[in-house]
């Protein structure tokens, strides 16, 4: 249900025009931002998502999209803040926790990231992205065997995930098994 418009304008020709409410404008901006994201215009998408959230700060999906875009742009501090805002609205949002963990990895805070990934895994144990992310955090902490186990779990859930295959191969190379790792990295 769309809320009633706040203003009605009557131009000289007698037509009735209505102005959008802030929530309607925010939703329109979010749609345009998504389109910009899909077309690869990350900077434009971020600006539009921020404008949308300024009009309606309670949009969880827009906050998630903003955090994701900022992570892709390597603005991990901005991403972390976007995800924290989502978690203020929805404290148990696993996607926000996952995005926050990715940002923490990008900020070279793998211990905190691993805690976030584990929290999210307790709620979504079949999400291969969480196992893969945990593996990355564990590799950064130097726990390569545990990282490899996390990648293997991710691959049982998504056997053809190129990112996980590549991460496993790199982890194996870090432990001195380049022959075995070549089998994983070749197909990527």
PyMOL commands that set and color helices and strands:
alter all, ss='L'
color gray80, all
select helices_A, chain A and resi 22-38+42-55+60-72+76-89+94-106+110-123+128-140+144-157+162-174+178-186
alter helices_A, ss='H'
color red, helices_A
select strands_A, chain A and resi 8-10+16-18
alter strands_A, ss='S'
color yellow, strands_A
deselect
rebuild
show_as cartoon
